């Protein structure tokens, strides 16, 4: 009789605990690495593990670089040393209007890789007219909607494989950001 009672207690205990776990699908085991997703932080936009490549894709580049001056300094120096960003260029200004830092750095790489003026890429991707004196094709930046990296490549360099070029530039940009973070 006691053996049946123990089994009954065990079954009832398991059934009672199951709804608790069901309410928290991203428990501690699913939250490795210290990053907190929307389900865990109630929509708060912060990262308790410091700056990360994920953070570089989730907040405005200007805000991120202003908050993390070491990342700004290291990434600017890295891009300048590769000849991707002219000396004296403020990365915060260059990335102003982009959705996130990763998108901006990928656009910088595309600009260099395909010899497309960065101002034209930026103009299409931020839906702002190009800066005065910039020689961009007619209609650049005139769209009411921001273009994706791939669409901007397709528009500014129709003979390029926009999907391949976008993928390559995103990988290059992610690597630059990750290396700059490591050094900050």
C-alpha positions in Angstrom: 0.0 0.0 0.0 2.8 2.5 0.7 4.4 1.8 -2.6 1.2 2.8 -4.4 1.0 5.9 -2.3 4.5 6.9 -3.2 3.8 6.5 -6.9 0.6 8.6 -6.6 2.5 11.4 -4.8 5.3 11.3 -7.4 2.7 11.6 -10.3 0.8 14.4 -8.6 4.0 16.2 -7.9 5.1 16.0 -11.5 1.7 17.2 -12.8 1.7 20.1 -10.4 5.2 21.3 -11.4 4.7 21.0 -15.2 2.6 24.2 -15.6 5.3 26.2 -13.8 7.9 25.1 -16.4 5.5 25.7 -19.3 5.2 29.4 -18.3 9.0 29.9 -18.6 10.1 28.2 -21.8 13.4 30.1 -21.8 14.6 29.0 -18.4 18.1 29.3 -17.2 19.3 26.4 -19.3 17.9 28.1 -22.5 19.6 31.4 -21.5 23.2 30.5 -22.0 25.7 33.2 -22.7 24.1 35.8 -20.5 22.0 37.5 -23.2 18.5 38.2 -22.4 15.8 38.0 -25.0 12.5 39.9 -25.0 10.7 37.1 -23.1 13.2 37.4 -20.3 13.6 41.2 -19.9 10.1 42.4 -20.6 11.2 44.4 -23.6 14.1 46.2 -21.9 16.8 47.0 -24.4 20.0 46.2 -22.6 22.5 43.5 -22.5 23.9 42.5 -19.1 26.9 40.7 -20.7 28.5 43.9 -22.1 28.6 44.9 -25.8 28.2 42.0 -28.2 27.7 41.5 -31.9 24.0 41.0 -31.1 23.9 44.4 -29.4 25.5 45.9 -32.4 22.5 44.7 -34.4 19.8 45.8 -31.9 20.3 49.5 -31.2 21.1 52.6 -33.2 24.7 52.8 -34.2 25.1 56.4 -32.9 23.6 55.4 -29.5 25.8 52.2 -29.3 29.0 54.0 -30.3 28.3 57.0 -28.0 27.7 54.5 -25.1 30.8 52.4 -25.9 33.6 54.8 -26.8 36.2 52.0 -26.8 34.2 50.2 -29.5 33.9 53.4 -31.4 37.6 54.1 -31.3 38.7 50.5 -32.0 36.2 50.0 -34.9 37.0 53.4 -36.4 40.7 52.6 -36.3 40.1 49.2 -37.8 38.0 50.4 -40.7 40.5 53.2 -41.4 43.5 50.9 -41.3 41.7 48.7 -44.0 41.1 51.8 -46.1 37.3 51.4 -45.7 36.8 54.6 -43.8 38.6 57.9 -44.6 40.9 59.3 -42.0 39.1 61.9 -39.8 35.7 60.4 -40.5 33.5 60.0 -37.4 32.0 56.6 -37.5 29.0 57.8 -35.5 28.3 60.4 -38.2 28.9 57.9 -41.0 26.4 55.4 -39.4 23.8 58.0 -38.5 20.4 56.9 -39.8 21.2 53.2 -40.2 19.1 50.7 -38.3 22.1 49.2 -36.5 25.9 49.1 -36.5 26.1 45.8 -38.3 24.1 47.2 -41.2 26.3 50.3 -41.4 29.6 48.4 -41.3 28.2 45.9 -44.0 27.3 48.9 -46.2 30.9 50.3 -45.7 32.2 46.9 -46.9 29.9 46.8 -49.9 30.9 50.3 -50.8 34.6 49.3 -50.8 34.1 45.8 -52.4 32.0 47.1 -55.3 33.5 50.6 -55.6 30.1 52.2 -54.9 30.2 55.6 -53.1 29.3 55.0 -49.4 27.1 58.1 -49.5 24.9 56.5 -52.2 24.6 53.2 -50.2 23.8 55.2 -47.1 21.3 57.3 -48.9 19.3 54.3 -50.2 19.5 52.4 -46.9 18.4 55.4 -44.8 15.9 56.9 -47.4 17.6 60.3 -47.2 18.9 62.2 -50.2 22.6 62.0 -50.8 24.9 64.7 -49.3 25.5 67.7 -51.6 28.3 67.2 -54.0 27.9 63.4 -54.0 27.7 61.8 -57.4 25.0 59.2 -57.1 22.7 57.8 -59.8 19.5 59.8 -60.3 16.8 58.7 -57.8 19.3 57.6 -55.1 17.7 58.0 -51.7 14.4 59.2 -53.1 12.5 56.1 -52.0 10.1 56.7 -49.1 11.1 53.4 -47.7 14.6 52.4 -46.6 16.2 49.8 -48.8 17.8 46.6 -47.5 21.5 46.1 -48.1 20.7 43.7 -51.0 18.2 46.0 -52.7 20.6 48.9 -52.4 23.3 46.8 -54.1 20.9 45.7 -56.8 20.0 49.3 -57.5 23.5 50.8 -57.4 25.4 47.9 -59.0 22.9 45.9 -61.2 25.5 43.5 -62.5 26.7 42.4 -59.1 25.2 39.3 -57.3 23.5 41.3 -54.6 22.7 38.3 -52.4 26.3 37.1 -52.4 27.7 40.6 -52.0 25.4 41.3 -49.1 26.3 38.0 -47.3 30.0 38.6 -47.8 29.8 42.2 -46.5 27.7 41.1 -43.5 30.3 38.5 -42.6 33.1 41.0 -43.0 31.3 43.6 -40.9 30.5 41.1 -38.1 34.1 40.0 -38.0 35.3 43.7 -37.7 32.8 44.4 -35.0 33.7 41.3 -33.1 37.4 42.0 -33.3 36.9 45.7 -32.2 34.8 44.5 -29.2 37.5 42.0 -28.2 40.0 44.8 -28.2 37.8 47.2 -26.2 
